[in-house]
Amino acid sequence: MISDYWDNYLMETRVNRIEDQVAKTFSEITNLNKRVGKMNNRMTKMEQAATQIKYTAFGALGVFVLTQVGLLEFLKLVK
């Protein structure tokens, strides 16, 4: 009788410990998912900024080439 009680007590203690570990792990996973979402948003903004910089550089290069070749002057005359 005492051994049954003791076995049940030990089993209950183990189950409680496992439940606590599962709850802690679930909480950690939730926090990690939030952080990953924030990081994805930051990466998207960084990609957009890099794209904007790239096209700005292409535009500046295009204007430079046109001014060096003289096509910009030609376009001014056509107007």
Phi and psi in radians as a Rosetta constraint file:
Dihedral C 1 N 2 CA 2 C 2 CIRCULARHARMONIC -1.192 0.35
Dihedral N 2 CA 2 C 2 N 3 CIRCULARHARMONIC -0.636 0.35
Dihedral C 2 N 3 CA 3 C 3 CIRCULARHARMONIC -1.176 0.35
Dihedral N 3 CA 3 C 3 N 4 CIRCULARHARMONIC -0.625 0.35
Dihedral C 3 N 4 CA 4 C 4 CIRCULARHARMONIC -1.111 0.35
Dihedral N 4 CA 4 C 4 N 5 CIRCULARHARMONIC -0.772 0.35
Dihedral C 4 N 5 CA 5 C 5 CIRCULARHARMONIC -1.079 0.35
Dihedral N 5 CA 5 C 5 N 6 CIRCULARHARMONIC -0.783 0.35
Dihedral C 5 N 6 CA 6 C 6 CIRCULARHARMONIC -1.119 0.35
Dihedral N 6 CA 6 C 6 N 7 CIRCULARHARMONIC -0.736 0.35
Dihedral C 6 N 7 CA 7 C 7 CIRCULARHARMONIC -1.080 0.35
Dihedral N 7 CA 7 C 7 N 8 CIRCULARHARMONIC -0.758 0.35
Dihedral C 7 N 8 CA 8 C 8 CIRCULARHARMONIC -1.119 0.35
Dihedral N 8 CA 8 C 8 N 9 CIRCULARHARMONIC -0.703 0.35
Dihedral C 8 N 9 CA 9 C 9 CIRCULARHARMONIC -1.096 0.35
Dihedral N 9 CA 9 C 9 N 10 CIRCULARHARMONIC -0.803 0.35
Dihedral C 9 N 10 CA 10 C 10 CIRCULARHARMONIC -1.113 0.35
Dihedral N 10 CA 10 C 10 N 11 CIRCULARHARMONIC -0.719 0.35
Dihedral C 10 N 11 CA 11 C 11 CIRCULARHARMONIC -1.121 0.35
Dihedral N 11 CA 11 C 11 N 12 CIRCULARHARMONIC -0.763 0.35
Dihedral C 11 N 12 CA 12 C 12 CIRCULARHARMONIC -1.093 0.35
Dihedral N 12 CA 12 C 12 N 13 CIRCULARHARMONIC -0.705 0.35
Dihedral C 12 N 13 CA 13 C 13 CIRCULARHARMONIC -1.102 0.35
Dihedral N 13 CA 13 C 13 N 14 CIRCULARHARMONIC -0.753 0.35
Dihedral C 13 N 14 CA 14 C 14 CIRCULARHARMONIC -1.144 0.35
Dihedral N 14 CA 14 C 14 N 15 CIRCULARHARMONIC -0.744 0.35
Dihedral C 14 N 15 CA 15 C 15 CIRCULARHARMONIC -1.108 0.35
Dihedral N 15 CA 15 C 15 N 16 CIRCULARHARMONIC -0.737 0.35
Dihedral C 15 N 16 CA 16 C 16 CIRCULARHARMONIC -1.082 0.35
Dihedral N 16 CA 16 C 16 N 17 CIRCULARHARMONIC -0.726 0.35
Dihedral C 16 N 17 CA 17 C 17 CIRCULARHARMONIC -1.107 0.35
Dihedral N 17 CA 17 C 17 N 18 CIRCULARHARMONIC -0.749 0.35
Dihedral C 17 N 18 CA 18 C 18 CIRCULARHARMONIC -1.139 0.35
Dihedral N 18 CA 18 C 18 N 19 CIRCULARHARMONIC -0.721 0.35
Dihedral C 18 N 19 CA 19 C 19 CIRCULARHARMONIC -1.081 0.35
Dihedral N 19 CA 19 C 19 N 20 CIRCULARHARMONIC -0.703 0.35
Dihedral C 19 N 20 CA 20 C 20 CIRCULARHARMONIC -1.121 0.35
Dihedral N 20 CA 20 C 20 N 21 CIRCULARHARMONIC -0.723 0.35
Dihedral C 20 N 21 CA 21 C 21 CIRCULARHARMONIC -1.137 0.35
Dihedral N 21 CA 21 C 21 N 22 CIRCULARHARMONIC -0.705 0.35
Dihedral C 21 N 22 CA 22 C 22 CIRCULARHARMONIC -1.129 0.35
Dihedral N 22 CA 22 C 22 N 23 CIRCULARHARMONIC -0.757 0.35
Dihedral C 22 N 23 CA 23 C 23 CIRCULARHARMONIC -1.086 0.35
Dihedral N 23 CA 23 C 23 N 24 CIRCULARHARMONIC -0.739 0.35
Dihedral C 23 N 24 CA 24 C 24 CIRCULARHARMONIC -1.132 0.35
Dihedral N 24 CA 24 C 24 N 25 CIRCULARHARMONIC -0.775 0.35
Dihedral C 24 N 25 CA 25 C 25 CIRCULARHARMONIC -1.105 0.35
Dihedral N 25 CA 25 C 25 N 26 CIRCULARHARMONIC -0.734 0.35
Dihedral C 25 N 26 CA 26 C 26 CIRCULARHARMONIC -1.071 0.35
Dihedral N 26 CA 26 C 26 N 27 CIRCULARHARMONIC -0.737 0.35
Dihedral C 26 N 27 CA 27 C 27 CIRCULARHARMONIC -1.104 0.35
Dihedral N 27 CA 27 C 27 N 28 CIRCULARHARMONIC -0.745 0.35
Dihedral C 27 N 28 CA 28 C 28 CIRCULARHARMONIC -1.127 0.35
Dihedral N 28 CA 28 C 28 N 29 CIRCULARHARMONIC -0.704 0.35
Dihedral C 28 N 29 CA 29 C 29 CIRCULARHARMONIC -1.122 0.35
Dihedral N 29 CA 29 C 29 N 30 CIRCULARHARMONIC -0.719 0.35
Dihedral C 29 N 30 CA 30 C 30 CIRCULARHARMONIC -1.077 0.35
Dihedral N 30 CA 30 C 30 N 31 CIRCULARHARMONIC -0.779 0.35
Dihedral C 30 N 31 CA 31 C 31 CIRCULARHARMONIC -1.111 0.35
Dihedral N 31 CA 31 C 31 N 32 CIRCULARHARMONIC -0.714 0.35
Dihedral C 31 N 32 CA 32 C 32 CIRCULARHARMONIC -1.114 0.35
Dihedral N 32 CA 32 C 32 N 33 CIRCULARHARMONIC -0.696 0.35
Dihedral C 32 N 33 CA 33 C 33 CIRCULARHARMONIC -1.101 0.35
Dihedral N 33 CA 33 C 33 N 34 CIRCULARHARMONIC -0.679 0.35
Dihedral C 33 N 34 CA 34 C 34 CIRCULARHARMONIC -1.117 0.35
Dihedral N 34 CA 34 C 34 N 35 CIRCULARHARMONIC -0.759 0.35
Dihedral C 34 N 35 CA 35 C 35 CIRCULARHARMONIC -1.128 0.35
Dihedral N 35 CA 35 C 35 N 36 CIRCULARHARMONIC -0.687 0.35
Dihedral C 35 N 36 CA 36 C 36 CIRCULARHARMONIC -1.118 0.35
Dihedral N 36 CA 36 C 36 N 37 CIRCULARHARMONIC -0.702 0.35
Dihedral C 36 N 37 CA 37 C 37 CIRCULARHARMONIC -1.076 0.35
Dihedral N 37 CA 37 C 37 N 38 CIRCULARHARMONIC -0.752 0.35
Dihedral C 37 N 38 CA 38 C 38 CIRCULARHARMONIC -1.130 0.35
Dihedral N 38 CA 38 C 38 N 39 CIRCULARHARMONIC -0.706 0.35
Dihedral C 38 N 39 CA 39 C 39 CIRCULARHARMONIC -1.141 0.35
Dihedral N 39 CA 39 C 39 N 40 CIRCULARHARMONIC -0.665 0.35
Dihedral C 39 N 40 CA 40 C 40 CIRCULARHARMONIC -1.095 0.35
Dihedral N 40 CA 40 C 40 N 41 CIRCULARHARMONIC -0.716 0.35
Dihedral C 40 N 41 CA 41 C 41 CIRCULARHARMONIC -1.099 0.35
Dihedral N 41 CA 41 C 41 N 42 CIRCULARHARMONIC -0.748 0.35
Dihedral C 41 N 42 CA 42 C 42 CIRCULARHARMONIC -1.117 0.35
Dihedral N 42 CA 42 C 42 N 43 CIRCULARHARMONIC -0.726 0.35
Dihedral C 42 N 43 CA 43 C 43 CIRCULARHARMONIC -1.122 0.35
Dihedral N 43 CA 43 C 43 N 44 CIRCULARHARMONIC -0.678 0.35
Dihedral C 43 N 44 CA 44 C 44 CIRCULARHARMONIC -1.082 0.35
Dihedral N 44 CA 44 C 44 N 45 CIRCULARHARMONIC -0.762 0.35
Dihedral C 44 N 45 CA 45 C 45 CIRCULARHARMONIC -1.119 0.35
Dihedral N 45 CA 45 C 45 N 46 CIRCULARHARMONIC -0.677 0.35
Dihedral C 45 N 46 CA 46 C 46 CIRCULARHARMONIC -1.144 0.35
Dihedral N 46 CA 46 C 46 N 47 CIRCULARHARMONIC -0.696 0.35
Dihedral C 46 N 47 CA 47 C 47 CIRCULARHARMONIC -1.117 0.35
Dihedral N 47 CA 47 C 47 N 48 CIRCULARHARMONIC -0.714 0.35
Dihedral C 47 N 48 CA 48 C 48 CIRCULARHARMONIC -1.127 0.35
Dihedral N 48 CA 48 C 48 N 49 CIRCULARHARMONIC -0.718 0.35
Dihedral C 48 N 49 CA 49 C 49 CIRCULARHARMONIC -1.134 0.35
Dihedral N 49 CA 49 C 49 N 50 CIRCULARHARMONIC -0.728 0.35
Dihedral C 49 N 50 CA 50 C 50 CIRCULARHARMONIC -1.114 0.35
Dihedral N 50 CA 50 C 50 N 51 CIRCULARHARMONIC -0.696 0.35
Dihedral C 50 N 51 CA 51 C 51 CIRCULARHARMONIC -1.125 0.35
Dihedral N 51 CA 51 C 51 N 52 CIRCULARHARMONIC -0.741 0.35
Dihedral C 51 N 52 CA 52 C 52 CIRCULARHARMONIC -1.097 0.35
Dihedral N 52 CA 52 C 52 N 53 CIRCULARHARMONIC -0.746 0.35
Dihedral C 52 N 53 CA 53 C 53 CIRCULARHARMONIC -1.106 0.35
Dihedral N 53 CA 53 C 53 N 54 CIRCULARHARMONIC -0.734 0.35
Dihedral C 53 N 54 CA 54 C 54 CIRCULARHARMONIC -1.058 0.35
Dihedral N 54 CA 54 C 54 N 55 CIRCULARHARMONIC -0.831 0.35
Dihedral C 54 N 55 CA 55 C 55 CIRCULARHARMONIC -1.260 0.35
Dihedral N 55 CA 55 C 55 N 56 CIRCULARHARMONIC -0.515 0.35
Dihedral C 55 N 56 CA 56 C 56 CIRCULARHARMONIC -1.128 0.35
Dihedral N 56 CA 56 C 56 N 57 CIRCULARHARMONIC -0.745 0.35
Dihedral C 56 N 57 CA 57 C 57 CIRCULARHARMONIC -1.126 0.35
Dihedral N 57 CA 57 C 57 N 58 CIRCULARHARMONIC -0.717 0.35
Dihedral C 57 N 58 CA 58 C 58 CIRCULARHARMONIC -1.086 0.35
Dihedral N 58 CA 58 C 58 N 59 CIRCULARHARMONIC -0.744 0.35
Dihedral C 58 N 59 CA 59 C 59 CIRCULARHARMONIC -1.097 0.35
Dihedral N 59 CA 59 C 59 N 60 CIRCULARHARMONIC -0.772 0.35
Dihedral C 59 N 60 CA 60 C 60 CIRCULARHARMONIC -1.114 0.35
Dihedral N 60 CA 60 C 60 N 61 CIRCULARHARMONIC -0.709 0.35
Dihedral C 60 N 61 CA 61 C 61 CIRCULARHARMONIC -1.112 0.35
Dihedral N 61 CA 61 C 61 N 62 CIRCULARHARMONIC -0.718 0.35
Dihedral C 61 N 62 CA 62 C 62 CIRCULARHARMONIC -1.089 0.35
Dihedral N 62 CA 62 C 62 N 63 CIRCULARHARMONIC -0.775 0.35
Dihedral C 62 N 63 CA 63 C 63 CIRCULARHARMONIC -1.114 0.35
Dihedral N 63 CA 63 C 63 N 64 CIRCULARHARMONIC -0.728 0.35
Dihedral C 63 N 64 CA 64 C 64 CIRCULARHARMONIC -1.049 0.35
Dihedral N 64 CA 64 C 64 N 65 CIRCULARHARMONIC -0.821 0.35
Dihedral C 64 N 65 CA 65 C 65 CIRCULARHARMONIC -1.101 0.35
Dihedral N 65 CA 65 C 65 N 66 CIRCULARHARMONIC -0.756 0.35
Dihedral C 65 N 66 CA 66 C 66 CIRCULARHARMONIC -1.122 0.35
Dihedral N 66 CA 66 C 66 N 67 CIRCULARHARMONIC -0.670 0.35
Dihedral C 66 N 67 CA 67 C 67 CIRCULARHARMONIC -1.230 0.35
Dihedral N 67 CA 67 C 67 N 68 CIRCULARHARMONIC -0.607 0.35
Dihedral C 67 N 68 CA 68 C 68 CIRCULARHARMONIC -1.254 0.35
Dihedral N 68 CA 68 C 68 N 69 CIRCULARHARMONIC -0.642 0.35
Dihedral C 68 N 69 CA 69 C 69 CIRCULARHARMONIC -1.367 0.35
Dihedral N 69 CA 69 C 69 N 70 CIRCULARHARMONIC -0.497 0.35
Dihedral C 69 N 70 CA 70 C 70 CIRCULARHARMONIC 1.726 0.35
Dihedral N 70 CA 70 C 70 N 71 CIRCULARHARMONIC 0.103 0.35
Dihedral C 70 N 71 CA 71 C 71 CIRCULARHARMONIC -1.182 0.35
Dihedral N 71 CA 71 C 71 N 72 CIRCULARHARMONIC -0.477 0.35
Dihedral C 71 N 72 CA 72 C 72 CIRCULARHARMONIC -1.130 0.35
Dihedral N 72 CA 72 C 72 N 73 CIRCULARHARMONIC -0.707 0.35
Dihedral C 72 N 73 CA 73 C 73 CIRCULARHARMONIC -1.122 0.35
Dihedral N 73 CA 73 C 73 N 74 CIRCULARHARMONIC -0.700 0.35
Dihedral C 73 N 74 CA 74 C 74 CIRCULARHARMONIC -1.082 0.35
Dihedral N 74 CA 74 C 74 N 75 CIRCULARHARMONIC -0.752 0.35
Dihedral C 74 N 75 CA 75 C 75 CIRCULARHARMONIC -1.135 0.35
Dihedral N 75 CA 75 C 75 N 76 CIRCULARHARMONIC -0.581 0.35
Dihedral C 75 N 76 CA 76 C 76 CIRCULARHARMONIC -1.162 0.35
Dihedral N 76 CA 76 C 76 N 77 CIRCULARHARMONIC -0.646 0.35
Dihedral C 76 N 77 CA 77 C 77 CIRCULARHARMONIC -1.226 0.35
Dihedral N 77 CA 77 C 77 N 78 CIRCULARHARMONIC -0.595 0.35
Dihedral C 77 N 78 CA 78 C 78 CIRCULARHARMONIC -1.174 0.35
Dihedral N 78 CA 78 C 78 N 79 CIRCULARHARMONIC -0.604 0.35
